[in-house]
């Protein structure tokens, strides 16, 4: 299956040249093992970026809360990249050797950018109350926007590079099982946050089933926190959630 590497020219942010899509092997709609996780990461990063864009004049306690939110969004993005490398890359490479090589390079570059952003955020959080942060906030907003854009572009390339091969060799049931294994592997302290962003990014009718699935993999207190997070994200929890609890 080496032709998948030549058919899809995966180009990272440092490489010039056109972007080519590989052909989907079937016209039928297939289960996308990446999609829900990628939507959650995108929602989290975009929401955090919006908060940073309007945070220049807020009180110190509120500003630190915005910084915490941005750090959590970065941690979610990093966690999802790690899940992909542990659960999906070995399978994909067993079908087409080294197909994930470019995605792994993107992950490494993203990790370096994430580390720099975390360092910057922690430095700002430790500044004395009342310190003028206008210049630093402008730099942070720009850097966070660039990071978010790179992650979004990477995720799109990744899905278009890997899904055709997965759809050719794996059933939707197998791919759904892989997605469940990935979610079960999310660190417990991130699981509810990830589930909340996943719930926000799906159709309202699909939220009860998604959140109910998480309920069985986290403690009751964490599940209550998930419902609270959904409400804080302007994503009201339907009555079915409360009944399931």
C-alpha positions in Angstrom: 0.0 0.0 0.0 3.0 2.4 -0.5 1.0 4.2 -3.1 -0.9 5.9 -0.3 2.2 7.9 0.5 2.7 9.1 -3.1 -1.1 9.6 -3.8 -1.4 11.9 -0.8 1.3 14.5 -0.5 1.3 15.4 3.1 3.1 18.7 3.5 3.9 20.1 7.0 3.9 23.9 7.7 7.6 24.2 6.7 7.2 22.6 3.2 6.1 24.4 0.0 4.0 22.8 -2.7 0.4 21.9 -3.5 -1.8 20.0 -1.2 -3.3 16.8 -2.7 -6.1 14.7 -1.4 -6.2 10.9 -1.7 -9.3 9.3 -3.2 -11.9 7.9 -0.8 -12.2 4.2 -1.7 -16.0 4.2 -1.4 -18.8 6.6 -2.0 -20.7 5.5 1.2 -20.5 7.6 4.3 -18.1 6.1 6.7 -17.3 6.5 10.4 -14.5 9.0 11.0 -12.5 7.9 14.0 -10.8 11.3 14.2 -13.7 13.6 13.8 -15.3 13.9 17.3 -11.9 14.3 19.0 -10.8 16.9 16.4 -14.0 18.9 16.8 -13.5 19.0 20.5 -9.9 20.2 20.2 -11.0 22.9 17.7 -13.9 24.1 19.8 -11.6 24.3 22.9 -8.9 26.2 21.1 -11.2 28.6 19.4 -13.1 29.3 22.6 -9.9 30.0 24.5 -8.6 32.2 21.7 -11.8 34.3 21.9 -11.4 34.6 25.6 -7.8 35.8 25.2 -8.8 38.3 22.6 -11.1 40.1 25.1 -9.1 39.6 28.2 -6.7 42.6 28.1 -8.6 44.8 30.6 -10.2 42.2 32.9 -9.4 41.9 36.6 -6.4 39.8 37.6 -8.4 36.9 39.0 -10.4 36.8 35.8 -7.3 37.0 33.7 -5.7 34.1 35.5 -8.9 32.1 34.8 -8.5 32.9 31.1 -4.9 31.7 31.2 -6.0 28.5 32.9 -8.5 27.9 30.2 -5.9 28.4 27.5 -3.5 26.0 29.2 -6.3 23.4 29.4 -7.0 23.8 25.7 -3.4 23.2 24.9 -3.3 20.2 27.1 -6.4 18.7 25.4 -4.8 19.2 22.0 -1.6 17.5 23.2 -3.5 14.7 24.8 -5.4 13.9 21.6 -2.2 13.9 19.5 -0.7 11.4 22.0 -3.8 9.2 21.7 -3.5 9.2 17.9 0.2 8.2 18.1 -0.5 5.4 20.6 -3.7 4.0 19.1 -3.9 4.9 15.4 -0.4 5.3 14.1 0.7 1.7 14.7 -2.4 0.4 12.9 -2.0 2.8 10.0 1.7 2.0 9.6 1.0 -1.7 9.6 -1.2 -1.1 6.5 1.1 1.4 4.8 4.6 1.7 6.3 5.5 5.2 7.4 2.3 6.8 6.2 2.1 8.6 9.6 5.6 10.0 9.4 4.5 13.5 8.4 1.7 13.5 11.0 4.3 12.6 13.7 6.5 15.5 12.6 3.5 17.8 12.9 2.8 16.4 16.4 6.5 17.1 17.4 6.4 20.7 16.1 3.0 21.2 17.8 4.4 20.0 21.1 7.3 22.4 20.9 4.9 25.3 20.2 2.7 24.2 23.0 5.6 24.1 25.5 6.5 27.7 24.5 2.9 28.9 25.0 2.6 27.2 28.4 5.9 28.8 29.5 4.6 32.2 28.3 1.2 31.7 30.1 2.8 30.7 33.4 5.1 33.7 33.2 2.2 36.1 32.8 0.2 34.4 35.5 3.0 35.1 38.0 3.2 38.8 37.2 2.2 41.1 40.1 -1.4 42.3 40.2 -1.9 45.5 38.3 1.0 45.0 36.0 0.5 46.4 32.5 0.2 43.4 30.2 -1.0 45.1 27.0 2.1 44.2 24.9 2.4 40.7 26.3 -1.2 40.0 25.7 -0.9 41.0 22.1 2.0 38.6 21.6 0.2 35.9 23.5 -2.9 36.3 21.3 -0.9 36.2 18.1 1.1 33.1 19.2 -2.0 31.3 20.4 -3.8 32.1 17.2 -0.9 30.7 15.1 -0.8 27.6 17.2 -4.6 27.1 16.9 -4.4 27.5 13.2 -1.6 25.1 12.8 -3.4 22.5 14.9 -6.6 22.9 12.8 -4.7 22.6 9.5 -2.8 19.5 10.8 -6.0 17.8 11.8 -7.6 18.3 8.4 -4.5 17.0 6.6 -4.4 14.0 9.0 -8.0 13.0 8.4 -7.6 13.2 4.7 -4.3 11.3 4.7 -5.3 8.5 6.9 -9.1 7.9 6.6 -9.1 6.5 3.1 -6.7 3.7 4.2 -8.6 3.0 7.4 -11.9 2.8 5.5 -10.4 0.4 3.0 -9.2 -2.0 5.6 -11.4 -1.5 8.8 -15.1 -1.8 9.4 -17.0 1.1 11.0 -17.5 -1.1 14.1 -13.8 -1.6 14.4 -13.1 2.1 14.1 -15.8 2.9 16.7 -14.0 0.5 19.0 -10.7 2.3 18.4 -12.4 5.6 19.2 -13.7 4.2 22.5 -10.3 2.8 23.4 -8.8 6.3 22.8 -11.3 8.0 25.0 -10.8 5.4 27.7 -7.1 6.2 27.6 -7.6 10.0 28.2 -6.2 11.0 31.6 -9.0 11.1 34.1 -8.4 14.8 34.9 -9.0 15.7 31.2 -11.8 13.2 30.4 -14.7 15.3 31.5 -13.3 18.5 29.8 -12.8 16.6 26.6 -16.3 15.1 26.8 -17.8 18.5 27.4 -16.1 19.9 24.3 -17.1 16.9 22.3 -20.7 17.4 23.4 -20.7 21.0 22.5 -19.4 20.2 19.0 -22.0 17.6 18.1 -25.7 17.9 17.2 -27.9 18.5 20.3 -29.7 15.2 19.6 -26.5 13.3 19.9 -25.4 14.8 23.2 -27.2 12.5 25.7 -25.7 9.3 24.2 -22.2 10.8 24.2 -22.4 12.1 27.8 -24.0 8.9 29.0 -21.1 6.9 27.6 -18.7 9.0 29.7 -20.7 8.5 32.8 -19.6 4.9 33.1 -15.9 5.8 32.9 -15.6 8.5 35.5 -16.5 8.9 39.2 -19.9 10.4 40.0 -18.3 13.7 41.2 -16.5 14.0 37.9 -19.7 13.3 36.0 -21.4 16.2 37.9 -18.5 18.4 36.9 -19.1 17.5 33.3 -22.7 18.6 33.5 -21.5 21.9 35.1 -19.0 22.4 32.3 -21.6 21.9 29.7 -23.7 24.6 31.3 -20.7 27.0 31.6 -20.0 26.5 27.8 -23.6 27.6 27.0 -24.5 24.0 26.1 -27.4 23.3 28.5 -27.6 19.7 29.6 -30.8 18.1 28.5 -33.1 16.6 31.2 -32.0 13.2 29.9 -28.5 13.8 31.4 -29.9 14.6 34.8 -32.1 11.5 34.7 -29.1 9.4 33.7 -27.1 10.6 36.7 
